[in-house]
Amino acid sequence: MPKTPHNAPGLHIDSLLAHGGGGHDPATGAVSPPIQTATTFVRDEAYELIKPGHIYSRDDNDLYHKTEGLIAALEGGEESRLFASGMAAVAAVARIVRPGGTLLAQSGIYWGTTLFLRKFCARNNIALVEADACDLEAFLDEFSVTRPDLVWLEVPSNPYLKVADILKISAHCRQTGALLAVDATAATPLILKPLSLGADLVMHSATKALNGHSDLLGGVVTTRDAASEAWTFIKEERKLAGAVLGSFETWLLLRGLRTLSLRVGRMNQNAAILSDYFERHPKIETVLYPGVAGHPHHDIAKSQMKGGFGSLMSVLVKGGKPEALKVTGALDLFQRATSLGGTESLVEHRYTIEGEGSGIPENLLRLSIGIEHADDLIADFDQALSAI
Ligand SMILES: *Cc1c(COP(=O)(O)O)cnc(C)c1O
């Protein structure tokens, strides 16, 4: 068998990423894999499969294998499964909890997840407990009161950029028999590896930085233990419930992953420069970014996150809603759009999205920092902040 980056020992993950998770296509020598558009695969005269696993595309195909193998390697996990969107991945994990069970979820996380968990749990007679995972003592106290089957964290959380202590919470989960799932979308697996901190499952919206080009919807779940009951269920559900990623999206995702390390490096660098800039700007009240020394979870972030603190950041503009909207409206380079992790920088007024009662400060702007030149990003905020 020819030596390929996939089986060469001791390679850095950056190198594995650059080669799209493996060398050329063995059938043709193509350096980029073909897009597998076939939905079904023939059997031979003896009714044997031509290639094991290749029966029907909802079950499996080579492109899924390759992409899932690369993400599992990135996470330091045993197996990964791609889903049709980040929410499909979130839903696949939530469905582990049976009717009558309890789900303990971090409060103040991605709004879509909160909404889904509330509706899903209400409909399925599952007790949903929402609590601040960064008030560690109170969060751990919830275990003895509510006895959760599944604990749900988002690290760092969106849009508050809280960093929960995965190591301590996972230890408590193990003691009490709860499973721990972590949505690490805002960090990427290059920065944060929840499985190495004791989590059982890690989720990502691949729509965000994994693909990185704002041109596909996708999700992925990775397990620490491929033989676990939870993982067997998740795999089976993906096949039976059918929330698979399309072949073209899988191919695009694998292409996006080739540059993940470069993109994350530049985004980290830009975010660090911008957070410094905002910290010193007289019209910014607070910078919510775990890389900032004054951030309440900076020490935990430093111990858990490697090589940077990610590209998601929120700032509180001095003033209220009118000032925040004025700054947003004056930005030229930052595009006014939701989502995160793309090459282009985005700005969002979360209060407008989540509304009254959400608790989102009216002066909060959520920023996704892209790979532009940092000077241009600063110049854009310089002129926009001078509008107030
Ligand atoms: C975007 C996002 C999701 C949902 O992913 P989609 O791909 O939009 O379905 C889940 N969790 C977090 C933290 C996200 O940012």
The ligand as an ORCA input file, in Angstrom:
! r2SCAN-3c Opt
* xyz 0 1
  C     -24.855     27.861     14.195
  C     -24.795     27.079     15.430
  C     -25.574     25.926     15.587
  C     -26.562     25.465     14.526
  O     -25.945     25.092     13.352
  P     -26.646     25.174     11.898
  O     -25.586     24.629     11.009
  O     -26.994     26.601     11.654
  O     -27.866     24.317     11.936
  C     -25.440     25.208     16.766
  N     -24.611     25.618     17.745
  C     -23.860     26.726     17.631
  C     -22.966     27.129     18.754
  C     -23.920     27.500     16.474
  O     -23.190     28.611     16.366
*
